[in-house]
Amino acid sequence: MRPFLKVSRRSLIGSLAGATIGVMSFAYPGLARVITNDSRSRAAVPTPAEDKDPTFWSGRVTAKTADHLTVTSAEGTRIVRVAPGPTVWKEFDVSIDAIEIGDSVMAKGEPQADGSLLARPGWVFVNGGQWDGTISALRPGGLTVRRHDGVDRVIAFSSRLQVITAAKQRPVAAGVGALTVGRQIGMVGLGLPDRSLRATRIWIYR
C-alpha cells in the first residue's frame, strides 16, 4: 500500500499553488496570477517572530475591510493585504468580498514595514483542504474516503473537478468514472463547515 502524504498547513499553500515537489506539485497549477497592486494602507500590527517565515501567514479571519484581512492564529495577529479583483482562491477565483469572518486563510507575499503582509495575487487560499485515502463508498456527487488511520471523510465533487493520474499527472479519460471503491487517491479542495471536502482536483495513485 502506498504511504499517504501528510501535509502541513504551510505545505498546503504550496500544493494549492502548484509549488511543492512530487505528487503535490500538480495540485493547483496556474492559480497564481500576475496582477499589480499599487495600493498601500497602513496599520500597526505585531511583526512576526524572527524564527518564523515572514512571507507566510495563516489563521482565522477575525476582521476585514475592503482591502485587507485581520488574520489571527496561535502565533499572533497580522494584517494581510489583498489585491483587488479575483485574486483569492476559494474553490474559484474570487475577490476579498467572498471571504467571511471565521474563514481559514493561508497567504504568501511580501512583508511590509508595518508588520503586515502584502499577499501576492493568486496566493491567498481560503478554507483549502487536503485528503488522502482509499475510496470506501460511492455517493451521489461524491465519495467517502478512508484515511490510513481509519478516519472517513465525505468528499463532494466541485464543478471544476479534475481527475488525473498521480504518476504522470495526466487527465483520466474516464473522469469520475475511474473513482471506484478500493482506489487509492489524494485530493485538494474546499473544506466545508460540516468537515467534508469539495474536491477540485483528485489524483489516482493506482
Helices and strands as residue ranges (DSSP letters): H 9-17, G 22-26, E 56-64, E 68-73, E 76-81, E 88-89, E 93-94, G 96-98, E 104-111, E 117-126, E 128-139, E 142-146, E 152-165, G 175-178, E 184-191, E 197-204
